[in-house]
Amino acid sequence: MADLTSIKATVSRVLLVFDDPAEVEFLKAFMERNQMYVDVARDAGQARAAFHMHPPDFVLCEAILPGGVSGFELCERLKQGNINIPVVMLSEIDMDDARDLAKRVGADDYMTRPYDPQELLVRIHEVAEAVWKRKHFGDSDSDDAKINFICSDCGKKLRVKSSHRGRTLNCPRCGQPVSVPFHH
């Protein structure tokens, strides 16, 4: 039987979600030189359409986007659509709160500018590998693992199976919809 743990995840189609034309041009050229096909979206609406029409192997997303939907909100929506497509947030915001928010919405990594393009490439492959292994071998949580969180409307402490990550459930106390966080 083959050892699947030695298989490398491949990243051939990347969705870039950036509104800065210079950065898009640079990243697109850099990734194409590294044998990646690149789709570009300039806002959350374009990103969601591209994500569903041509599912990427990887998403690289700016935290601040035009059009009223942030990269954080976009990441959360994309992860609700497919938790197995890696998302890395790229931003000039170098704050713990931003990193924590990225983790809570399901981002697989968070990098700040300025960045070394080679380091970005390494991180893309590392994150893709980690997500691939999580998908095929499960993550460190077993199926019986629980996620604890609080209903923001009534304050009830909730505990659900980790398999409910990213889903919207109704609070048993107040009946309001609550989103199960990706990370606990």
Summary of the structure (lengths in Angstrom):
residues: 184
radius of gyration: 17.2
end to end distance: 35.3
largest distance: 54.0
contacts: 534
relative contact order: 0.13
helix: 38%
strand: 22%
